[in-house]
């Protein structure tokens, strides 16, 4: 657990990521775990917002296109999720993230 004083010196506590993409995935997973406690984080709405963020703000075109293709083609049964399926949205993100991890590892091998 992170103590309140972490807000004064966050560098000592925020060391889990060393790249922009890691930070994005962390943010996406954190939003998925919010599961409706934040407006706009219900299943389908959450994934739609994440898709919009990736489409408009992700700088790696290859990565962005891979994500959008997977999303738009309903990879990992995304289109079968119910609109309010919070757990399904969170699991879809994990499946997508795992797919990206395997793909990147193979490319870097």
C-alpha positions in Angstrom: 0.0 0.0 0.0 1.3 3.5 -0.9 1.4 5.9 2.0 -0.2 9.4 1.8 3.3 11.1 1.7 3.8 9.4 -1.8 2.0 12.4 -3.2 4.9 14.6 -2.1 7.6 12.3 -3.6 5.9 10.1 -6.1 9.2 8.9 -7.8 9.9 6.6 -4.8 6.6 4.8 -5.3 5.9 4.9 -9.0 8.5 2.5 -10.5 6.4 -0.2 -12.0 6.6 1.3 -15.5 9.6 2.5 -17.6 7.7 3.2 -20.8 4.8 5.2 -22.1 3.0 2.0 -23.3 3.4 0.4 -19.9 1.9 3.4 -18.3 -1.1 3.3 -20.8 -1.8 -0.3 -20.1 -1.6 0.3 -16.4 -4.1 3.2 -16.8 -6.4 1.0 -18.9 -6.4 -1.8 -16.4 -6.9 0.6 -13.5 -10.0 2.1 -15.3 -11.3 -1.4 -15.9 -10.9 -2.2 -12.2 -12.9 1.0 -11.3 -15.9 -0.9 -12.7 -18.5 1.8 -12.7 -17.3 3.7 -9.7 -16.2 6.4 -12.2 -18.8 7.6 -14.8 -18.2 6.1 -18.2 -16.4 3.0 -17.0 -19.3 0.5 -17.5 -18.2 -2.4 -19.8 -18.8 -1.3 -23.4 -18.5 2.4 -22.6 -15.1 1.9 -21.0 -13.8 0.0 -24.0 -15.2 2.5 -26.4 -13.4 5.3 -24.6 -10.1 3.4 -24.5 -10.5 2.8 -28.3 -11.0 6.5 -28.8 -8.0 7.3 -26.8 -5.8 4.9 -28.7 -7.1 6.1 -32.0 -6.5 9.8 -31.3 -3.5 9.9 -28.9 -1.3 6.8 -29.3 1.9 7.8 -31.2 2.9 4.4 -32.5 1.0 4.0 -35.7 1.8 0.3 -36.0 0.7 -0.3 -32.4 -2.4 1.8 -32.8 -3.5 0.1 -36.0 -3.0 -3.4 -34.3 -5.2 -2.4 -31.4 -7.9 -0.8 -33.6 -7.9 -3.8 -35.9 -8.3 -6.2 -33.0 -11.0 -4.0 -31.4 -13.0 -3.4 -34.6 -12.8 -7.0 -35.7 -14.2 -8.1 -32.4 -11.1 -10.2 -31.5 -11.5 -12.1 -28.3 -15.3 -11.9 -28.6 -15.4 -8.2 -27.7 -18.7 -7.8 -29.7 -20.4 -10.6 -27.6 -20.0 -8.6 -24.4 -23.1 -7.0 -22.9 -23.1 -3.2 -22.6 -22.8 -3.4 -18.8 -20.4 -6.4 -18.6 -17.7 -4.8 -16.5 -15.9 -8.0 -15.8 -16.0 -9.0 -19.4 -14.5 -5.6 -20.4 -11.7 -6.1 -17.9 -11.0 -9.6 -19.1 -11.0 -8.4 -22.8 -8.3 -5.9 -21.9 -6.2 -8.6 -20.2 -6.6 -10.8 -23.3 -5.7 -7.9 -25.6 -2.7 -7.0 -23.5 -1.5 -10.6 -23.4 -1.8 -10.8 -27.1 0.3 -7.6 -27.5 2.9 -8.9 -25.1 3.3 -12.2 -27.0 3.4 -10.4 -30.4 6.1 -7.9 -29.2 8.2 -10.6 -27.6 8.1 -12.6 -30.8 9.1 -9.5 -32.8 12.0 -8.8 -30.5 13.3 -12.4 -30.4 
